[in-house]
Amino acid sequence: MTSESTTTTDHDEIPAWVDKFESQNLALLYQDHKSDGEGSTFFKLVNR
């Protein structure tokens, strides 16, 4: 038994996100891996 996960993004919305981040002076802070080497799901929006 296999499980398949698909994520779709409307690429037309990406410029709107970038414009909003820029206009609000925001950045996305994220962590690829935890200190133990496992993958991380941590992220947050921060002021630049």
N, C-alpha and C positions, 0 to 999 in steps of 0.2 A: 504494500500500500504506500503510495507516494502522496505527498502534499505539495501543491504548487501555489505559490504566492505571487501575485502580479500587482505591481503598483503602476498606476497611470497618472500622468500629470498633463494638464492642458498647457502646452508650451506657450500659448498666447498669453497666459496669465503671468508668466515668469517676469517679463519686463515691468508689469504693474507692481510685483513684489519688490523688485530692485528699486524702482522709483520711490516706493513707499519707504523702504529702508533708508534710502539716501535722504529723502525729505525730512524724515524723523530722526536722522543721525543715529541709526541703529546698526548693530552688527550682530551676527549669529555666533555665539560662543559654543563650541561643541568639543567633546572628548571622544577620540577614536577608541581608545583602550583604557581600561582601568589599570591600577597599579599592579594587579595580579596577572595582567596580560589578556584578560578576557575582553570581549567587545563591550563597549559602553553605549548606553542610550541617553546619556546626559547631554542636554543642550539648553540654552536660554538666550533670550534677546537682551543685549546690553547697550547702554549709551556709549557712543564713541567720543 
